[in-house]
């Protein structure tokens, strides 16, 4: 593919191109959005394009929430925490505990530091599979901001099947060196690394708290609006 012009993907955030697997998930969700829009258009031919877009977007958002609260969070937080804070989806009916006075923003410590825990889940390599058979491996660092494997024939299918079959790492303080030393590397083989990922976590949190104090807000860990 060296002779073919390939480009990064456009989304609401440039980090869609952070690595191939993340980009692949975006592609799947976009395809789901378009599938829903097509079906909604067939059912409601009088809807405008904007209405179709927004209604399909709303359904995809609900699907994401269902996956997050039904499958991801119980594994990460544990069933006890899910039950303690009422995070489990309703088995029937509708949720009636909505409180308009609760700030839905993210706490500074979570936004600046805690969410980085997901990097501990990432392996150094991802398997690529085709019809249940492992055909090769991909180094995570090889696609940082260069998710060009998705342009290849069967590339998306092999990556998605690999995601389904490759085990994540344990949720712990250990982060593989691909993430800590190469995520923001200028180019493969370069000795110059813009940022070592986890050296920024504590300074980022400190800066956010100090910024709140300078702006006249409390320096405590209050949630911030998105």
N, C-alpha and C positions, 0 to 999 in steps of 0.2 A: 504493500500500500504506500510505499515511499513516494511513488510518482503521482499519487492521487491526492488532491487537495482535501484535507479534512479539517473540520473546525470544531471548537468546543460547542456545547449546547447552551441555549438561552433559556433562562427561567427567571423567577423572581429574585434569585440570589445567585451570584457567581459560584458559590460553593456547590451548586449542582454538579460541577465538574471535579469535585474534590477527589473522587476515585470512581472507577468504572461501576462498581456495585451500587453506589449511591445514585449515579446517573441512571442506571438500569431501572431502579425502583421508581424514579421520576417518570421514565418512559412508560412503565406499566400503568402508573396512575393517570397519566395523560391519556393513554389509550382507553382506560376505563371511563374517563370523563367523556371522551368522544363517543364511546359506545352508548353511554347513557343518554347523551344529547341526541343521538340518532334515534334511539327508541322513544324518547320523550317527544321528539318532533313528529314521529309517526302517530303517536297517541293524541298529540295536541298540535295539529297543523296550523292553528291560528296563533301560536306563540311566536314572538319575535326571536331573533338570534340571541339578543341579550338575555331574554327570559330563559331560553334553553341553556345558555352558558351558565347562568347563575344557579338554576335549579339542579343541573348536573353537578356543578361545583359543590352545592350543599350536600348532595347525596354522597359524593366522594369523601367529603369531610366527615360525614357520619360513619362511613366505612372505616376510615382511618381511626376514628375514636373507638369504634367497636374493637378493632384489632388491638389497639393500645391498651384498653381497659380490660378486655377479656383474655388476652393472650400474653402481652408483653409485661405489663406491670405486675401481675401476680407472680411471674417468675423472678422479677427484679426485687420487688418489695416483700413478697411473701404473703400468704393468705391472711395471716393475723393482722398485718397492717392494712390490707385491703378492707377487711371487715371493720377494723377499728375506726377508720376514717370514711366508711361508707363509699368506697370507690368501685364496688362491684356494680356492673350494669343490672338494671331491673330485669327479672325473668319474664315479667308481663306488665302491661299497663305503662304508665309514664312516671318519670321522676318528678316528685312534687317538692323537693327540698331546695329549690332555687331561691337564693337570697340576693336581692339587688344590692344590698349594702356590703357584701363581701367583695374585697378587692381581688380580682382575678389575676393580678400581676404576679410576676416571678420574683422571689426574694433575691436580693443582691448576691448572697452566697451561692445560690443555685445558678443564677445566670452567669456569674463570673467564674465559678470554680466547679461546683458539684456536677454539672452536666458533662464535664470532661470525663466522667467515669466510663462513658461509653467507649472511649478509646482503649480501655483495658480489655474490652470484649473482642477487639479486632485481631485476627491472626496475621501472621506474616505473609501467608500464601492462601489463595483461594483456589479450590479445585474447579475445573471446568468440566461439565458433564454433558453427554449427549445420549438420550434414551437410556438413562440409568448407568451408563459406562463412563468412567473417568477418562478423559482423553488428554488432559494436560493440567498444568498448574499455572497460576498467574501470581506474580509477586505483587503485593499490595502497592509497594512503592513505585512500580513501573507505570502506574496509571494516574498518579497524583496530577490533577489538572490536565490530564491527557487521556480521556476515556475513549480512545479511538477504536478500541476493539469492537465497540457497538456498531461500527460501520461495516464490519466483516460479515459475510454470510453466516447465518445461524449464531452470530455473536451474542445477541440478546438472550436467545433461548439457552445457550450454554452457560451464560453467567447466572441467569435466574435459577436454573437447575442446580448450579454450583452453590448458590446461596442457600437453597433448600437442603442440600446434602452436607455442607461443610459446617462442622461444629464451631461455635464461638469459643473464645477463651473464657477463663473464669473471671468473674467480677471481683477484682482485688487490686491492691496498689501496684501490681506489676504491669508495666507497659512495654510492649516490644520495641526494639530500637528503630524499627521502620517508622513508627509513629513519632518517637521522641526526637530522632535525629534527621529524618529525611522528608517529613511532610511538607516543609516549606523550602526544600532545597531548590536552588536556582535552576539547576539542570543536572541530569544524571552524571555522576562522576565529579561534580563540582565540589571544591573544598569549602565553598562559601555557603553557609546555611543562614537564611534570613532570620529564622526564629527556631529555637528548640522548644517544642510545644509546651512541655510542662514546666519550663522555667518561667512561663508567663502567668501561671494560674494565681499564685499568691499576690504578685504585684498587681494583677488586674483587679482582684478583689479589694486590695488596699486602696488603689486609685479610685475605684468606684465609691468606696465609703468616704474617702477624703473629699471627693467631688461633691458628694451630698452635703457634707459639712460646709464647704465653701459656698454652696448655693443656698445655704440657709435651711436645709432640711436636716432631719435627725441623722446622726451617723450610725444609728442602729440598723439592723438587717431588715428593714421594712421592704415589703414587695414594691416593685416598680411597675408602672403600667407598660404594656407591650408597646 
